[in-house]
Amino acid sequence: MANEVFEAVRTLMAIRQYADRPLPADVARRIVEAGQLTASASNIQPWHFILVRERDALRKLGSLIRTGPYTANAAAAVIVAYEKEKGEFGISDASRAIQSMMLAAWGDGVGSNWTGFAGRLENVRVEFGLPDVYDVLAVVPLGYPKQKVIGKKKRKPLGQVVSAERFGTPLS
Ligand SMILES: Cc1cc2nc3c(=O)[nH]c(=O)nc-3n(C[C@H](O)[C@H](O)[C@H](O)COP(=O)(O)O)c2cc1C
């Protein structure tokens, strides 16, 4: 039987080229809502999400993220910050929220990607007015894909990364 959630996971790809097409407001809102609804350790929700849609601000983001200059051409982007004092839990929680947002976006045909990483986006934190209690984990550019997405993943074979019951026992 078809499983839409699995299909979304199977076909989700890192999308780095975006069509010149804005995101409808309700679609953009649903994406950040997917982040807000995500579970976190002890339900502390130690995060903040900034939805960026203005072109000048997207260009600024593109200039600040060394590994994500293409954010400048996205229809929108979400800056994902976590409370620094929550440490690894904060990173784990915010990472899970990113996956929720990427999958929710994909459900509406919107491509996305993860750019940057914790401890390396201080320039983004300062530029976008996030208080010092936060660290920016990542910026997630969003946009309808410029090209048709093939969805062919390059992954290690299942048998190499999954065991049954004990390490090394193949899953039949
Ligand atoms: C934690 C994490 C950090 C990433 N950082 C970047 C990044 O800074 N820039 C970028 O273009 N892609 C980044 N990516 C995207 C990965 O390179 C990409 O998902 C991976 O190569 C697999 O490709 P696929 O998602 O299209 O299957 C990141 C992905 C993850 C999960």
The ligand as a Tripos MOL2 file, in Angstrom:
@<TRIPOS>MOLECULE
LIG
   31    33     1     0     0
SMALL
NO_CHARGES

@<TRIPOS>ATOM
      1 C1         23.7130   18.4820    8.5170 C.3       1 LIG1
      2 C2         23.7260   18.8300    7.0350 C.ar      1 LIG1
      3 C3         24.4710   19.9050    6.5920 C.ar      1 LIG1
      4 C4         24.4710   20.2570    5.2400 C.ar      1 LIG1
      5 N1         25.1370   21.3750    4.8530 N.ar      1 LIG1
      6 C5         25.0400   21.7770    3.5630 C.ar      1 LIG1
      7 C6         25.6010   23.0220    3.1660 C.ar      1 LIG1
      8 O1         26.1670   23.7670    3.9550 O.2       1 LIG1
      9 N2         25.4870   23.3630    1.8570 N.ar      1 LIG1
     10 C7         24.8560   22.5790    0.9410 C.ar      1 LIG1
     11 O2         24.7550   22.9750   -0.2300 O.2       1 LIG1
     12 N3         24.2890   21.3890    1.2960 N.ar      1 LIG1
     13 C8         24.3700   20.9760    2.5760 C.ar      1 LIG1
     14 N4         23.7620   19.7980    2.9780 N.ar      1 LIG1
     15 C9         23.0850   18.9460    1.9720 C.3       1 LIG1
     16 C10        23.8360   17.6250    1.7320 C.3       1 LIG1
     17 O3         25.0490   17.8920    1.0660 O.3       1 LIG1
     18 C11        22.9480   16.6900    0.8840 C.3       1 LIG1
     19 O4         21.7230   16.4740    1.5340 O.3       1 LIG1
     20 C12        23.6500   15.3480    0.6620 C.3       1 LIG1
     21 O5         24.7510   15.5300   -0.1910 O.3       1 LIG1
     22 C13        22.7440   14.2980    0.0340 C.3       1 LIG1
     23 O6         22.1400   14.7940   -1.1340 O.3       1 LIG1
     24 P1         20.5640   14.6160   -1.3250 P.3       1 LIG1
     25 O7         19.9060   15.2560   -0.1240 O.co2     1 LIG1
     26 O8         20.2440   15.3700   -2.6030 O.co2     1 LIG1
     27 O9         20.2830   13.1580   -1.4230 O.co2     1 LIG1
     28 C14        23.7470   19.4600    4.3080 C.ar      1 LIG1
     29 C15        23.0020   18.3690    4.7720 C.ar      1 LIG1
     30 C16        22.9680   18.0670    6.1020 C.ar      1 LIG1
     31 C17        22.1070   16.9070    6.5750 C.3       1 LIG1
@<TRIPOS>BOND
     1     1     2 1
     2     2     3 ar
     3     2    30 ar
     4     3     4 ar
     5     4     5 ar
     6     4    28 ar
     7     5     6 ar
     8     6     7 ar
     9     6    13 1
    10     7     8 2
    11     7     9 ar
    12     9    10 ar
    13    10    11 2
    14    10    12 ar
    15    12    13 ar
    16    13    14 ar
    17    14    15 1
    18    14    28 ar
    19    15    16 1
    20    16    17 1
    21    16    18 1
    22    18    19 1
    23    18    20 1
    24    20    21 1
    25    20    22 1
    26    22    23 1
    27    23    24 1
    28    24    25 2
    29    24    26 1
    30    24    27 1
    31    28    29 ar
    32    29    30 ar
    33    30    31 1
@<TRIPOS>SUBSTRUCTURE
     1 LIG1         1 GROUP 0 **** ****
